[in-house]
Amino acid sequence: MSATLPAGYKFVPSDAELIGFYLYNKVQNLPFSRDTIPECDLYGRQEPWQIWEMYEGPKLANQDLYFFTLLKKKSNKGSRICRGVGSGTWQGEDGAKEIKVEKTHLKIRLKKRFRYENKGSEHNGGWIMHEYLLLGHDEFVVCRIRKNEHDEEGVVKKRKRKSTRAYLEKEELLSLIEDQLQMRCFPYILKDATKRWFMTLTPALLTMWDAVYNRFIGKFYSHAKTVELRELLNQFFYDGLTQACQAIVDDVVGGAMGEKTA
């Protein structure tokens, strides 16, 4: 965007200029320097920081980016606008503000402020968008995007905390002995009845892997159940094989499979 301006110039239009000149000429299809404000989908799949980098935002010192974008209605007959962007949303921070024409004082323009919201993301709250609408023309709007400088320090702190937490968790896992690691991983392979059973164990028992393992085997893989499963295996698998295949299986298990007890 900055490449369309002569060296030393900055693009800092007023609210009245954004709507009264650029947006008005856009919707009326009148001539103006269209390279100054490009079209970009600000309600699409790209994240605000991706758009910022694509249009060389990092090269701009204390400046904003400006775009024309199409509004997307949630339904053809409705008036509600889809505010999704990337994996987050543009969350409205205030109601629409009316902007008057300086000479006639007619209220023909609206301005809204939005904040990027994406819980769990380090960019949550880190981007601000102002949207300008020309009344009677709800297809195109002109928007201004900027970094939320008040939240920049918070973003940096979040990154540091996340990096530190990941490092500590890695160091903690590396320091675990085999029994401790098995206890950490074991709950994640359980579901339904086994999960409910695990939740009934006392905290003292959860520190001893051998005790948990033996209780689990005794509960869900008793001798009677093991015999039952072996009989089913023989019935539906081993007995259905040809003699040649049975011989191969016997060789693999180190003896007649049907006579195995463990």
Sequence and secondary structure as in RCSB ss.txt:
>XXXX:A:sequence
MSATLPAGYKFVPSDAELIGFYLYNKVQNLPFSRDTIPECDLYGRQEPWQIWEMYEGPKLANQDLYFFTLLKKKS
NKGSRICRGVGSGTWQGEDGAKEIKVEKTHLKIRLKKRFRYENKGSEHNGGWIMHEYLLLGHDEFVVCRIRKNEH
DEEGVVKKRKRKSTRAYLEKEELLSLIEDQLQMRCFPYILKDATKRWFMTLTPALLTMWDAVYNRFIGKFYSHAK
TVELRELLNQFFYDGLTQACQAIVDDVVGGAMGEKTA
>XXXX:A:secstr
 GGGS TT      HHHIIIIIIHHHHTT    TTTS B  TTSSS HHHHHHHTTGGGSSS  EEEEEE  BSS
SS   B  EETTEEEEE S  EEEE TTT  EEEEEEEEEEE TT TTTT EEEEEEEETTEEEEEEEEEEE HH
HHHHHHHHHHHHHHHHHHHHHHHHT  HHHHHHHHGGGG  HHHHHHHHTS TTGGG HHHHHHHHHHHHS HHH
HHHHHHHHIIIIITTS HHHHHHHHHHHTS GGG   
